[in-house]
Amino acid sequence: MSEKLVLDKHIARVLIDPSSIQQRIADLGVQISKDYAGQELVVICILKGAFLFTS
């Protein structure tokens, strides 16, 4: 992780670095694509703010 993270004053430390999160999201996308290949996938976002993760 070469970039310096700017933390909120209430955050003591980062538990999971951004590149690990990005890699896991990519892995989940691949797995979802395999699991639902050839099917129509309907995703429903129900939590406030969850649309950022859903998109």
PyMOL CGO cylinders between C-alpha atoms (Angstrom):
from pymol import cmd
from pymol.cgo import CYLINDER

trace = [
    CYLINDER, 0.00, 0.00, 0.00, 2.01, 2.93, -1.27, 0.3, 1, 1, 1, 1, 1, 1,
    CYLINDER, 2.01, 2.93, -1.27, -0.66, 5.60, -0.80, 0.3, 1, 1, 1, 1, 1, 1,
    CYLINDER, -0.66, 5.60, -0.80, -1.01, 7.29, 2.56, 0.3, 1, 1, 1, 1, 1, 1,
    CYLINDER, -1.01, 7.29, 2.56, -4.49, 6.89, 3.92, 0.3, 1, 1, 1, 1, 1, 1,
    CYLINDER, -4.49, 6.89, 3.92, -6.11, 9.90, 5.57, 0.3, 1, 1, 1, 1, 1, 1,
    CYLINDER, -6.11, 9.90, 5.57, -8.10, 8.68, 8.54, 0.3, 1, 1, 1, 1, 1, 1,
    CYLINDER, -8.10, 8.68, 8.54, -10.95, 10.35, 10.35, 0.3, 1, 1, 1, 1, 1, 1,
    CYLINDER, -10.95, 10.35, 10.35, -9.94, 11.44, 13.85, 0.3, 1, 1, 1, 1, 1, 1,
    CYLINDER, -9.94, 11.44, 13.85, -12.28, 8.76, 15.25, 0.3, 1, 1, 1, 1, 1, 1,
    CYLINDER, -12.28, 8.76, 15.25, -10.56, 5.92, 13.36, 0.3, 1, 1, 1, 1, 1, 1,
    CYLINDER, -10.56, 5.92, 13.36, -7.57, 4.48, 15.19, 0.3, 1, 1, 1, 1, 1, 1,
    CYLINDER, -7.57, 4.48, 15.19, -6.31, 2.16, 12.45, 0.3, 1, 1, 1, 1, 1, 1,
    CYLINDER, -6.31, 2.16, 12.45, -7.26, 0.49, 9.19, 0.3, 1, 1, 1, 1, 1, 1,
    CYLINDER, -7.26, 0.49, 9.19, -8.18, -3.18, 9.60, 0.3, 1, 1, 1, 1, 1, 1,
    CYLINDER, -8.18, -3.18, 9.60, -8.45, -4.08, 5.90, 0.3, 1, 1, 1, 1, 1, 1,
    CYLINDER, -8.45, -4.08, 5.90, -6.48, -2.15, 3.29, 0.3, 1, 1, 1, 1, 1, 1,
    CYLINDER, -6.48, -2.15, 3.29, -8.30, -0.76, 0.21, 0.3, 1, 1, 1, 1, 1, 1,
    CYLINDER, -8.30, -0.76, 0.21, -6.53, -3.06, -2.26, 0.3, 1, 1, 1, 1, 1, 1,
    CYLINDER, -6.53, -3.06, -2.26, -7.69, -6.15, -0.33, 0.3, 1, 1, 1, 1, 1, 1,
    CYLINDER, -7.69, -6.15, -0.33, -11.26, -4.87, -0.40, 0.3, 1, 1, 1, 1, 1, 1,
    CYLINDER, -11.26, -4.87, -0.40, -11.06, -4.18, -4.14, 0.3, 1, 1, 1, 1, 1, 1,
    CYLINDER, -11.06, -4.18, -4.14, -9.66, -7.66, -4.79, 0.3, 1, 1, 1, 1, 1, 1,
    CYLINDER, -9.66, -7.66, -4.79, -12.42, -9.31, -2.75, 0.3, 1, 1, 1, 1, 1, 1,
    CYLINDER, -12.42, -9.31, -2.75, -15.10, -7.33, -4.59, 0.3, 1, 1, 1, 1, 1, 1,
    CYLINDER, -15.10, -7.33, -4.59, -13.61, -8.46, -7.91, 0.3, 1, 1, 1, 1, 1, 1,
    CYLINDER, -13.61, -8.46, -7.91, -13.53, -12.08, -6.69, 0.3, 1, 1, 1, 1, 1, 1,
    CYLINDER, -13.53, -12.08, -6.69, -17.17, -11.86, -5.60, 0.3, 1, 1, 1, 1, 1, 1,
    CYLINDER, -17.17, -11.86, -5.60, -18.12, -10.45, -9.01, 0.3, 1, 1, 1, 1, 1, 1,
    CYLINDER, -18.12, -10.45, -9.01, -16.46, -13.38, -10.76, 0.3, 1, 1, 1, 1, 1, 1,
    CYLINDER, -16.46, -13.38, -10.76, -18.19, -15.88, -8.47, 0.3, 1, 1, 1, 1, 1, 1,
    CYLINDER, -18.19, -15.88, -8.47, -21.61, -14.26, -8.93, 0.3, 1, 1, 1, 1, 1, 1,
    CYLINDER, -21.61, -14.26, -8.93, -21.11, -14.29, -12.71, 0.3, 1, 1, 1, 1, 1, 1,
    CYLINDER, -21.11, -14.29, -12.71, -20.30, -18.02, -12.61, 0.3, 1, 1, 1, 1, 1, 1,
    CYLINDER, -20.30, -18.02, -12.61, -23.16, -18.89, -10.26, 0.3, 1, 1, 1, 1, 1, 1,
    CYLINDER, -23.16, -18.89, -10.26, -25.79, -17.03, -12.29, 0.3, 1, 1, 1, 1, 1, 1,
    CYLINDER, -25.79, -17.03, -12.29, -24.43, -17.61, -15.81, 0.3, 1, 1, 1, 1, 1, 1,
    CYLINDER, -24.43, -17.61, -15.81, -27.29, -17.71, -18.30, 0.3, 1, 1, 1, 1, 1, 1,
    CYLINDER, -27.29, -17.71, -18.30, -29.83, -16.50, -15.74, 0.3, 1, 1, 1, 1, 1, 1,
    CYLINDER, -29.83, -16.50, -15.74, -31.39, -13.13, -15.13, 0.3, 1, 1, 1, 1, 1, 1,
    CYLINDER, -31.39, -13.13, -15.13, -30.05, -11.69, -11.88, 0.3, 1, 1, 1, 1, 1, 1,
    CYLINDER, -30.05, -11.69, -11.88, -32.23, -9.30, -9.89, 0.3, 1, 1, 1, 1, 1, 1,
    CYLINDER, -32.23, -9.30, -9.89, -30.49, -7.37, -7.12, 0.3, 1, 1, 1, 1, 1, 1,
    CYLINDER, -30.49, -7.37, -7.12, -32.52, -5.36, -4.61, 0.3, 1, 1, 1, 1, 1, 1,
    CYLINDER, -32.52, -5.36, -4.61, -30.86, -2.68, -2.49, 0.3, 1, 1, 1, 1, 1, 1,
    CYLINDER, -30.86, -2.68, -2.49, -32.71, -2.18, 0.80, 0.3, 1, 1, 1, 1, 1, 1,
    CYLINDER, -32.71, -2.18, 0.80, -30.37, -0.42, 3.22, 0.3, 1, 1, 1, 1, 1, 1,
    CYLINDER, -30.37, -0.42, 3.22, -29.83, 3.33, 3.30, 0.3, 1, 1, 1, 1, 1, 1,
    CYLINDER, -29.83, 3.33, 3.30, -26.57, 4.03, 1.47, 0.3, 1, 1, 1, 1, 1, 1,
    CYLINDER, -26.57, 4.03, 1.47, -26.30, 0.48, 0.11, 0.3, 1, 1, 1, 1, 1, 1,
    CYLINDER, -26.30, 0.48, 0.11, -26.79, 1.71, -3.46, 0.3, 1, 1, 1, 1, 1, 1,
    CYLINDER, -26.79, 1.71, -3.46, -23.11, 2.68, -3.49, 0.3, 1, 1, 1, 1, 1, 1,
    CYLINDER, -23.11, 2.68, -3.49, -22.17, -0.97, -3.01, 0.3, 1, 1, 1, 1, 1, 1,
    CYLINDER, -22.17, -0.97, -3.01, -24.96, -2.28, -5.22, 0.3, 1, 1, 1, 1, 1, 1,
    CYLINDER, -24.96, -2.28, -5.22, -23.96, -0.21, -8.23, 0.3, 1, 1, 1, 1, 1, 1,
]
cmd.load_cgo(trace, "trace")
